[in-house]
Amino acid sequence: MSLRIISIEALPLDVPLIAPFTIATARLDYVNNVAIRVQLESGAEGWGEIPSLHPVTTETQSIALNLVSQIAPAFIGKNASEWRSFAPQLLTAIPKYAATRAGIEMAIIDALTKDWGIPLNKFFGGISNEVVTDITIPICTPDEAHSLASEYKKQRFNVIKTKIGIDIREDILRLTAIREAHPHCDLVLDANEGYSAKQALSFLAALRSEGIEPNVLEQPVARDDWEGLGQVTRKSNIAVAADESCRSPQDALRISNENLATVINIKLVKSGVVGALEIAGIAQSSGIDLMIGGMVETRIAMGFAAHFAAGLGTFKWIDLDTPLLLAEDPVLGGYTSIGPKYSLDTIEAGHGGRINIQNL
């Protein structure tokens, strides 16, 4: 049957959160994402997702919906098996909107692998059929952090990621509460660009004076503060991850060549699928560890990312927990989870998930 793309459709994907999600640069009270559905002439249907976490993502939901309607006609009639060639075309057409490009790529690849009868993790290399994620505690009060960490310990989450970057004193109080509730968990601290290099190093010194040693400090400084990122990496004596600072293979090359970070956080919605494959190759060849993460997405985007990570098998840190923070699950099929363990659907092809359109 033909692999010709016959439709690319964008649908609003609105989902409530269990609680507000606060980071150093944004607060989200409700998920307003966009689902992408691609249909092939063969009858295969694929799903992708565009997150909206403005200003972390350039897109708002309305911008993403409009972009898809504008760009879709250029890809109608194209052969889905030529998916790698679509990335530069999308980049040329909408260079400032990485999340939209990624959502379209996801849906096309999902449709293709469904037609071929291949689970996504097999398509990307087939190293594993599962991933084990961390769980995120947002910026909140110490009491709230203590309660969440205690509950996550019961659920067997051994890696806790917590947001920092607004107030050093409050960050330390929150981390002290987390460590008290979950004494032996690994800690990933994500500043989301909230500190200067000087503040980040002062924060780490103060944290160590409390007897707390984190495992990873993620994006301590502003995206374009390359000097500050390198300074924290050289002086902190812990793993430092580049997130917002690594949105393209070109960024990854700079990080590698100038020794600016020891971990790169790949998010498909920052670079697209093709770009993510290139970044992973650069990191591996440079001895840089890999993390995989996302914005605040449903099991559509997180399922795709989980298959991507499991297929490549090269990710030391897995941060794909945001579906666990949603009050509802709009996705049918896809991976299943027990605590931190995601068991991937390898019976159905693609990532196995789809949106129940009747509920949108």
C-alpha positions in Angstrom: 0.0 0.0 0.0 1.1 3.6 -0.6 3.0 5.5 2.1 1.7 8.8 0.7 0.6 11.3 3.3 -3.0 12.2 2.7 -3.7 14.4 5.8 -2.0 16.2 8.7 -4.5 17.4 11.3 -4.0 19.5 14.4 -6.4 19.1 17.4 -6.5 21.0 20.7 -5.3 18.8 23.6 -6.4 20.2 26.9 -5.7 18.3 30.1 -5.9 19.4 33.7 -2.9 19.1 36.1 -3.1 17.5 39.5 -1.4 20.6 40.9 0.2 23.8 39.4 3.6 23.1 37.9 6.0 25.9 38.8 9.6 26.3 37.5 12.0 29.3 37.6 10.7 30.7 34.4 7.0 29.7 34.1 4.0 28.4 35.9 1.5 26.0 34.3 -2.0 25.4 35.7 -3.5 23.5 32.8 -2.0 21.7 29.8 -3.1 23.3 26.5 -1.1 21.3 24.0 -1.8 20.2 20.4 -2.3 16.7 19.1 -1.1 15.9 15.6 -2.8 13.1 13.5 -1.2 12.0 10.3 -2.9 9.6 7.9 -1.3 7.7 5.1 -3.0 6.4 1.9 -2.4 2.9 3.2 -4.8 3.6 6.1 -2.0 3.9 8.8 -2.5 6.6 11.3 0.2 8.3 13.4 0.1 10.6 16.4 2.4 13.3 17.6 2.1 16.1 20.2 3.1 19.8 20.4 3.6 21.1 24.0 2.7 24.6 24.9 4.8 25.9 27.9 5.2 29.5 26.9 7.8 31.2 27.1 9.8 27.9 27.4 8.3 26.9 24.1 7.9 29.6 21.5 4.5 28.2 20.7 1.2 28.9 22.4 -1.6 26.5 21.6 -3.2 28.9 19.1 0.2 29.6 17.4 0.8 25.8 17.0 -2.7 25.2 15.6 -2.2 27.9 13.0 1.3 26.8 12.1 0.1 23.2 11.4 -2.7 24.4 9.2 -0.2 26.6 7.2 2.6 23.9 6.9 0.5 20.8 6.3 -0.3 21.3 2.6 3.4 21.3 1.7 3.7 17.7 3.0 0.5 16.2 1.5 1.4 13.7 -1.1 4.9 13.1 0.2 6.2 9.6 0.9 6.4 9.1 4.7 9.4 6.8 4.3 11.4 9.9 3.3 10.9 11.3 6.9 14.6 12.3 7.4 14.3 14.7 4.5 11.4 16.5 6.1 13.4 17.9 9.0 15.3 20.4 6.9 12.2 21.4 5.0 10.3 22.0 8.3 13.3 24.0 9.7 13.3 26.2 6.6 9.5 26.7 6.7 9.1 27.4 10.5 12.6 28.0 11.9 11.5 29.5 15.2 9.0 26.8 16.2 10.8 23.6 17.2 8.0 22.0 19.1 5.7 22.2 16.1 8.3 20.7 13.8 8.9 17.9 16.3 5.2 17.1 16.7 4.8 16.7 12.9 7.9 14.5 12.7 6.6 12.3 15.5 3.2 11.8 13.9 4.8 11.0 10.5 7.2 8.5 11.9 4.5 6.9 14.1 2.3 6.5 11.0 5.2 5.0 9.0 6.2 2.4 11.6 2.5 1.5 12.1 2.3 0.8 8.4 5.5 -1.3 8.6 4.3 -3.1 11.7 7.4 -2.0 13.7 7.3 -0.8 17.4 9.2 2.5 17.7 11.8 1.2 20.1 12.7 -1.4 17.5 12.8 1.2 14.8 15.3 3.2 16.8 17.6 0.3 17.6 15.7 -2.1 19.9 18.1 -2.0 22.9 15.3 -2.2 25.5 11.6 -2.6 26.0 11.4 -0.3 29.1 12.6 2.8 30.7 12.7 3.9 34.4 11.9 7.6 34.9 12.5 10.0 37.7 9.7 12.1 39.2 9.6 15.9 39.5 8.9 18.0 42.5 8.1 21.6 41.3 9.0 24.8 43.2 6.7 24.5 46.3 6.9 24.8 50.1 9.2 22.6 52.1 6.2 20.8 53.7 4.7 20.1 50.2 8.1 18.9 49.0 8.4 16.6 52.1 5.0 15.1 51.5 5.6 14.5 47.8 9.0 13.0 48.4 7.6 10.6 51.0 4.8 9.5 48.7 7.3 9.0 45.8 9.5 6.9 48.0 6.5 4.6 48.7 6.0 4.4 44.9 9.7 3.3 44.5 10.9 6.4 42.6 14.7 6.3 43.3 15.5 9.5 41.3 13.8 12.8 42.3 14.2 15.8 40.1 13.3 19.1 41.7 13.0 22.6 40.3 15.1 25.4 41.8 16.4 28.8 40.6 14.2 31.5 42.2 15.4 31.8 45.8 18.5 30.0 47.1 17.4 29.9 50.7 14.0 28.4 49.7 15.7 26.0 47.4 17.9 24.7 50.2 14.9 24.3 52.6 13.0 22.4 49.9 15.9 20.1 49.3 16.5 19.5 53.0 12.9 18.4 53.3 13.2 16.1 50.3 16.3 14.5 51.6 14.7 14.0 55.0 11.7 12.3 53.4 13.7 10.2 50.9 17.2 9.9 52.3 18.8 7.7 49.6 17.3 9.0 46.4 19.4 10.4 43.6 18.8 14.1 43.2 18.6 16.0 39.9 18.3 19.8 40.4 16.9 21.8 37.5 17.4 25.6 37.7 15.8 26.3 34.3 18.3 29.2 33.7 17.4 30.8 37.1 20.9 31.4 38.5 24.1 33.2 37.6 27.2 31.1 37.7 28.2 32.8 41.0 24.8 32.0 42.5 24.8 28.4 41.3 28.2 27.8 42.9 27.1 29.5 46.1 24.0 27.4 46.2 26.0 24.2 45.8 28.4 25.2 48.6 25.4 26.0 50.9 23.7 22.7 50.0 26.9 20.8 50.7 27.1 22.5 54.1 23.8 20.8 54.8 25.2 17.5 53.9 23.4 17.2 50.6 25.3 16.2 47.5 23.2 16.3 44.3 23.9 14.0 41.3 23.2 16.4 38.5 22.7 20.2 38.3 20.7 21.0 35.2 20.8 24.3 33.3 22.1 26.5 36.1 22.5 29.6 34.0 20.8 31.4 31.1 20.7 29.7 27.7 23.3 32.0 26.1 25.6 32.3 29.1 28.1 29.9 27.7 30.9 31.2 29.9 28.8 30.8 33.0 27.8 27.2 32.0 31.4 26.3 31.5 32.4 27.9 34.8 29.9 25.9 36.8 30.9 22.7 35.0 34.6 23.3 35.8 34.1 24.3 39.4 31.1 22.4 40.7 32.6 18.9 40.9 29.2 17.4 39.9 27.6 16.5 36.6 26.2 19.6 34.9 23.5 19.2 32.3 22.8 21.5 29.4 19.1 21.7 28.6 18.0 25.1 27.3 21.5 25.6 26.1 21.3 22.6 23.7 18.6 23.0 21.2 20.4 21.8 18.1 23.3 19.7 16.8 25.3 23.0 16.5 24.7 23.7 20.2 25.9 20.1 21.0 29.0 20.6 19.0 29.9 23.8 20.9 29.2 22.1 24.2 31.5 19.3 23.2 34.3 21.3 21.7 34.4 23.8 24.6 33.7 21.3 27.4 30.7 23.3 28.6 28.7 20.5 30.2 29.0 16.8 31.1 25.4 15.9 30.3 23.1 16.9 27.5 19.3 16.8 28.0 17.7 15.9 24.7 14.1 16.9 24.3 12.5 16.0 21.0 10.5 19.2 21.1 13.7 21.3 21.2 15.4 19.8 18.2 13.0 17.5 16.4 13.6 13.7 16.0 16.3 14.0 13.3 18.1 16.7 15.3 17.9 14.5 18.5 19.5 11.6 16.7 22.3 13.9 15.6 22.8 15.3 19.1 22.9 11.8 20.6 25.7 10.9 18.2 27.7 14.0 19.0 27.3 13.4 22.7 28.3 9.7 22.5 31.4 10.4 20.4 32.4 13.1 22.9 31.9 11.1 26.1 29.0 13.3 27.2 26.2 11.6 29.2 22.7 11.8 27.9 19.4 12.7 29.6 16.0 12.6 27.9 13.2 14.9 29.0 10.2 16.8 27.8 8.0 19.7 28.5 4.6 19.0 30.1 3.1 16.4 27.8 0.8 13.5 27.6 1.7 9.8 27.0 1.7 10.6 23.2 4.9 12.7 23.3 6.3 10.9 26.4 5.6 7.5 24.8 7.5 8.5 21.7 10.4 9.8 23.8 10.4 6.6 25.9 10.6 4.4 22.7 13.3 6.7 21.4 15.4 6.3 24.6 14.8 2.6 24.9 15.6 2.0 21.3 18.9 3.9 21.4 19.8 2.6 24.9 22.3 5.4 25.6 20.5 7.5 28.1 21.8 7.6 31.7 19.0 9.9 33.0 15.4 9.5 32.1 13.0 12.4 32.9 9.7 11.4 31.3 7.4 11.8 34.2 4.9 14.6 33.2 2.0 12.2 32.3 2.1 11.2 36.0 1.4 14.9 36.9 -1.8 15.1 34.9 -5.2 14.7 36.4 -6.6 12.9 33.4 -5.1 10.5 30.7 -6.5 11.3 27.3 -4.4 8.6 25.6 -5.7 5.2 24.6 -3.1 2.3 24.4 0.6 3.0 24.5 3.0 2.2 27.3 1.9 1.1 30.8 3.5 2.2 34.0 4.0 0.9 37.5 5.7 3.5 39.6 8.8 4.7 37.8 8.9 1.8 35.3 7.4 2.3 31.8 6.8 -1.0 30.0 6.6 -0.1 26.3 3.9 -1.5 24.0 5.7 -3.7 21.6 2.7 -5.6 20.4 1.2 -2.6 18.5 3.5 -0.8 16.0 4.6 2.7 16.5 4.4 4.0 20.0 1.0 2.4 20.4 -0.8 5.4 21.7 -3.7 7.4 20.2 -6.0 10.2 21.3 -9.7 9.4 22.0 -11.0 12.1 19.6 -14.5 11.9 21.0 -13.3 13.2 24.3 -11.5 16.3 22.8 
